Amino acid sequence: MASEDEIPTGTLQSIADQCGADDFHTWCEWIDEHR
């Protein structure tokens, strides 16, 4: 991601929690692979 596209980690953690993610790191990897 370019710096202007960065989303704060806390925001991503909140989204992952709302999605029911069990593992934040794995969730982030999935997001990166599917964007």
PDB file of N, CA, C and O in Angstrom, chain B, residues numbered from 101:
ATOM      1  N   MET B 101       0.831  -1.179   0.000  1.00  0.00           N
ATOM      2  CA  MET B 101       0.000   0.000   0.000  1.00  0.00           C
ATOM      3  C   MET B 101       0.876   1.243   0.000  1.00  0.00           C
ATOM      4  O   MET B 101       1.888   1.291   0.699  1.00  0.00           O
ATOM      5  N   ALA B 102       0.505   2.216  -0.756  1.00  0.00           N
ATOM      6  CA  ALA B 102       1.201   3.502  -0.716  1.00  0.00           C
ATOM      7  C   ALA B 102       0.788   4.237   0.560  1.00  0.00           C
ATOM      8  O   ALA B 102      -0.297   4.002   1.094  1.00  0.00           O
ATOM      9  N   SER B 103       1.641   5.110   1.036  1.00  0.00           N
ATOM     10  CA  SER B 103       1.381   5.770   2.310  1.00  0.00           C
ATOM     11  C   SER B 103       0.043   6.503   2.333  1.00  0.00           C
ATOM     12  O   SER B 103      -0.620   6.545   3.370  1.00  0.00           O
ATOM     13  N   GLU B 104      -0.360   7.080   1.205  1.00  0.00           N
ATOM     14  CA  GLU B 104      -1.639   7.793   1.186  1.00  0.00           C
ATOM     15  C   GLU B 104      -2.834   6.841   1.278  1.00  0.00           C
ATOM     16  O   GLU B 104      -3.959   7.280   1.519  1.00  0.00           O
ATOM     17  N   ASP B 105      -2.592   5.537   1.085  1.00  0.00           N
ATOM     18  CA  ASP B 105      -3.649   4.533   1.165  1.00  0.00           C
ATOM     19  C   ASP B 105      -3.684   3.823   2.511  1.00  0.00           C
ATOM     20  O   ASP B 105      -4.540   2.966   2.730  1.00  0.00           O
ATOM     21  N   GLU B 106      -2.777   4.159   3.411  1.00  0.00           N
ATOM     22  CA  GLU B 106      -2.692   3.437   4.670  1.00  0.00           C
ATOM     23  C   GLU B 106      -3.901   3.710   5.557  1.00  0.00           C
ATOM     24  O   GLU B 106      -4.379   4.839   5.665  1.00  0.00           O
ATOM     25  N   ILE B 107      -4.373   2.652   6.179  1.00  0.00           N
ATOM     26  CA  ILE B 107      -5.464   2.723   7.141  1.00  0.00           C
ATOM     27  C   ILE B 107      -4.848   2.418   8.502  1.00  0.00           C
ATOM     28  O   ILE B 107      -4.109   1.442   8.633  1.00  0.00           O
ATOM     29  N   PRO B 108      -5.133   3.222   9.509  1.00  0.00           N
ATOM     30  CA  PRO B 108      -4.549   2.981  10.825  1.00  0.00           C
ATOM     31  C   PRO B 108      -4.823   1.556  11.323  1.00  0.00           C
ATOM     32  O   PRO B 108      -5.909   1.014  11.116  1.00  0.00           O
ATOM     33  N   THR B 109      -3.830   0.964  11.977  1.00  0.00           N
ATOM     34  CA  THR B 109      -3.945  -0.412  12.471  1.00  0.00           C
ATOM     35  C   THR B 109      -5.168  -0.581  13.366  1.00  0.00           C
ATOM     36  O   THR B 109      -5.866  -1.591  13.271  1.00  0.00           O
ATOM     37  N   GLY B 110      -5.434   0.382  14.224  1.00  0.00           N
ATOM     38  CA  GLY B 110      -6.600   0.282  15.114  1.00  0.00           C
ATOM     39  C   GLY B 110      -7.903   0.172  14.343  1.00  0.00           C
ATOM     40  O   GLY B 110      -8.811  -0.554  14.748  1.00  0.00           O
ATOM     41  N   THR B 111      -7.995   0.888  13.238  1.00  0.00           N
ATOM     42  CA  THR B 111      -9.191   0.819  12.396  1.00  0.00           C
ATOM     43  C   THR B 111      -9.311  -0.566  11.779  1.00  0.00           C
ATOM     44  O   THR B 111     -10.394  -1.150  11.754  1.00  0.00           O
ATOM     45  N   LEU B 112      -8.196  -1.086  11.284  1.00  0.00           N
ATOM     46  CA  LEU B 112      -8.217  -2.431  10.695  1.00  0.00           C
ATOM     47  C   LEU B 112      -8.585  -3.483  11.738  1.00  0.00           C
ATOM     48  O   LEU B 112      -9.335  -4.414  11.442  1.00  0.00           O
ATOM     49  N   GLN B 113      -8.062  -3.341  12.951  1.00  0.00           N
ATOM     50  CA  GLN B 113      -8.386  -4.300  14.010  1.00  0.00           C
ATOM     51  C   GLN B 113      -9.870  -4.250  14.339  1.00  0.00           C
ATOM     52  O   GLN B 113     -10.491  -5.286  14.579  1.00  0.00           O
ATOM     53  N   SER B 114     -10.440  -3.050  14.350  1.00  0.00           N
ATOM     54  CA  SER B 114     -11.866  -2.904  14.610  1.00  0.00           C
ATOM     55  C   SER B 114     -12.700  -3.573  13.515  1.00  0.00           C
ATOM     56  O   SER B 114     -13.688  -4.248  13.805  1.00  0.00           O
ATOM     57  N   ILE B 115     -12.299  -3.384  12.263  1.00  0.00           N
ATOM     58  CA  ILE B 115     -13.011  -4.008  11.141  1.00  0.00           C
ATOM     59  C   ILE B 115     -12.896  -5.526  11.241  1.00  0.00           C
ATOM     60  O   ILE B 115     -13.881  -6.239  11.049  1.00  0.00           O
ATOM     61  N   ALA B 116     -11.697  -6.020  11.540  1.00  0.00           N
ATOM     62  CA  ALA B 116     -11.496  -7.467  11.670  1.00  0.00           C
ATOM     63  C   ALA B 116     -12.372  -8.030  12.783  1.00  0.00           C
ATOM     64  O   ALA B 116     -12.970  -9.093  12.621  1.00  0.00           O
ATOM     65  N   ASP B 117     -12.452  -7.333  13.902  1.00  0.00           N
ATOM     66  CA  ASP B 117     -13.309  -7.775  15.011  1.00  0.00           C
ATOM     67  C   ASP B 117     -14.769  -7.837  14.574  1.00  0.00           C
ATOM     68  O   ASP B 117     -15.484  -8.787  14.893  1.00  0.00           O
ATOM     69  N   GLN B 118     -15.203  -6.813  13.839  1.00  0.00           N
ATOM     70  CA  GLN B 118     -16.590  -6.776  13.371  1.00  0.00           C
ATOM     71  C   GLN B 118     -16.880  -7.904  12.387  1.00  0.00           C
ATOM     72  O   GLN B 118     -18.015  -8.369  12.288  1.00  0.00           O
ATOM     73  N   CYS B 119     -15.857  -8.342  11.663  1.00  0.00           N
ATOM     74  CA  CYS B 119     -16.005  -9.442  10.704  1.00  0.00           C
ATOM     75  C   CYS B 119     -15.942 -10.804  11.380  1.00  0.00           C
ATOM     76  O   CYS B 119     -16.224 -11.825  10.754  1.00  0.00           O
ATOM     77  N   GLY B 120     -15.574 -10.820  12.652  1.00  0.00           N
ATOM     78  CA  GLY B 120     -15.460 -12.082  13.371  1.00  0.00           C
ATOM     79  C   GLY B 120     -14.136 -12.782  13.148  1.00  0.00           C
ATOM     80  O   GLY B 120     -14.036 -13.993  13.347  1.00  0.00           O
ATOM     81  N   ALA B 121     -13.109 -12.037  12.735  1.00  0.00           N
ATOM     82  CA  ALA B 121     -11.791 -12.636  12.487  1.00  0.00           C
ATOM     83  C   ALA B 121     -11.207 -13.195  13.787  1.00  0.00           C
ATOM     84  O   ALA B 121     -11.242 -12.538  14.827  1.00  0.00           O
ATOM     85  N   ASP B 122     -10.675 -14.408  13.713  1.00  0.00           N
ATOM     86  CA  ASP B 122     -10.041 -15.029  14.875  1.00  0.00           C
ATOM     87  C   ASP B 122      -8.565 -14.662  14.972  1.00  0.00           C
ATOM     88  O   ASP B 122      -7.998 -14.657  16.064  1.00  0.00           O
ATOM     89  N   ASP B 123      -7.945 -14.355  13.843  1.00  0.00           N
ATOM     90  CA  ASP B 123      -6.510 -14.073  13.796  1.00  0.00           C
ATOM     91  C   ASP B 123      -6.294 -12.832  12.948  1.00  0.00           C
ATOM     92  O   ASP B 123      -6.468 -12.875  11.730  1.00  0.00           O
ATOM     93  N   PHE B 124      -5.913 -11.721  13.581  1.00  0.00           N
ATOM     94  CA  PHE B 124      -5.763 -10.447  12.883  1.00  0.00           C
ATOM     95  C   PHE B 124      -4.736 -10.537  11.761  1.00  0.00           C
ATOM     96  O   PHE B 124      -4.978 -10.038  10.662  1.00  0.00           O
ATOM     97  N   HIS B 125      -3.598 -11.165  12.020  1.00  0.00           N
ATOM     98  CA  HIS B 125      -2.538 -11.258  11.010  1.00  0.00           C
ATOM     99  C   HIS B 125      -3.033 -12.032   9.780  1.00  0.00           C
ATOM    100  O   HIS B 125      -2.802 -11.606   8.649  1.00  0.00           O
ATOM    101  N   THR B 126      -3.695 -13.138   9.993  1.00  0.00           N
ATOM    102  CA  THR B 126      -4.224 -13.933   8.879  1.00  0.00           C
ATOM    103  C   THR B 126      -5.284 -13.153   8.118  1.00  0.00           C
ATOM    104  O   THR B 126      -5.352 -13.225   6.891  1.00  0.00           O
ATOM    105  N   TRP B 127      -6.102 -12.415   8.838  1.00  0.00           N
ATOM    106  CA  TRP B 127      -7.128 -11.585   8.202  1.00  0.00           C
ATOM    107  C   TRP B 127      -6.476 -10.537   7.308  1.00  0.00           C
ATOM    108  O   TRP B 127      -6.925 -10.320   6.182  1.00  0.00           O
ATOM    109  N   CYS B 128      -5.419  -9.882   7.797  1.00  0.00           N
ATOM    110  CA  CYS B 128      -4.709  -8.880   7.001  1.00  0.00           C
ATOM    111  C   CYS B 128      -4.104  -9.487   5.742  1.00  0.00           C
ATOM    112  O   CYS B 128      -4.144  -8.877   4.673  1.00  0.00           O
ATOM    113  N   GLU B 129      -3.544 -10.684   5.867  1.00  0.00           N
ATOM    114  CA  GLU B 129      -2.982 -11.365   4.695  1.00  0.00           C
ATOM    115  C   GLU B 129      -4.075 -11.624   3.667  1.00  0.00           C
ATOM    116  O   GLU B 129      -3.862 -11.425   2.471  1.00  0.00           O
ATOM    117  N   TRP B 130      -5.253 -12.071   4.129  1.00  0.00           N
ATOM    118  CA  TRP B 130      -6.355 -12.354   3.218  1.00  0.00           C
ATOM    119  C   TRP B 130      -6.782 -11.065   2.506  1.00  0.00           C
ATOM    120  O   TRP B 130      -7.009 -11.070   1.296  1.00  0.00           O
ATOM    121  N   ILE B 131      -6.891  -9.967   3.254  1.00  0.00           N
ATOM    122  CA  ILE B 131      -7.267  -8.676   2.659  1.00  0.00           C
ATOM    123  C   ILE B 131      -6.254  -8.278   1.587  1.00  0.00           C
ATOM    124  O   ILE B 131      -6.641  -7.868   0.493  1.00  0.00           O
ATOM    125  N   ASP B 132      -4.966  -8.396   1.890  1.00  0.00           N
ATOM    126  CA  ASP B 132      -3.925  -8.027   0.921  1.00  0.00           C
ATOM    127  C   ASP B 132      -4.023  -8.862  -0.343  1.00  0.00           C
ATOM    128  O   ASP B 132      -3.805  -8.355  -1.443  1.00  0.00           O
ATOM    129  N   GLU B 133      -4.350 -10.144  -0.193  1.00  0.00           N
ATOM    130  CA  GLU B 133      -4.424 -11.039  -1.355  1.00  0.00           C
ATOM    131  C   GLU B 133      -5.670 -10.783  -2.210  1.00  0.00           C
ATOM    132  O   GLU B 133      -5.688 -11.129  -3.391  1.00  0.00           O
ATOM    133  N   HIS B 134      -6.700 -10.186  -1.632  1.00  0.00           N
ATOM    134  CA  HIS B 134      -7.987 -10.045  -2.328  1.00  0.00           C
ATOM    135  C   HIS B 134      -8.380  -8.594  -2.607  1.00  0.00           C
ATOM    136  O   HIS B 134      -9.558  -8.302  -2.815  1.00  0.00           O
ATOM    137  N   ARG B 135      -7.434  -7.710  -2.615  1.00  0.00           N
ATOM    138  CA  ARG B 135      -7.797  -6.316  -2.927  1.00  0.00           C
ATOM    139  C   ARG B 135      -7.440  -5.964  -4.334  1.00  0.00           C
ATOM    140  O   ARG B 135      -7.673  -4.836  -4.767  1.00  0.00           O
TER     141      ARG B 135
END
